[in-house]
Amino acid sequence: MTKRPSIIAGMDLTPPASVQAGKVVEIAASQPAPAKPRARRSDVQHTSVYIPRAAYERLREIAFAERCKIHDLLMQGIDLVIAERGHPERATRSTAALQRHDTTE
């Protein structure tokens, strides 16, 4: 059985003379502007949640059927837990709104 021919067998892979002589050649390629760091929202706390794969798949199915994001479903769940325990605030409201709410009572 013979070896399968290589696609690069016929290519000349030796570097050009300018590179061999040690000359530096600048490539005029358009480089994207460096990304600006995102401004952090002071009213949002980032956290990670580990959930069983089966629950994640079910959330994906529900989100797809309802044409929303998994995040939206998680926020609904957080709202339900907070309301169930008798707290007036909701996860969908900002901290500033919560502070206004607390000062009016």
Secondary structure, DSSP 8 states (H G I E B T S, - for coil): ------TTTTS-----HHHHTT-------------------TT---------HHHHHHHHHHHHHHTS-HHHHHHHHHHHHHHHTT----TTS-HHHHHHHHHH-
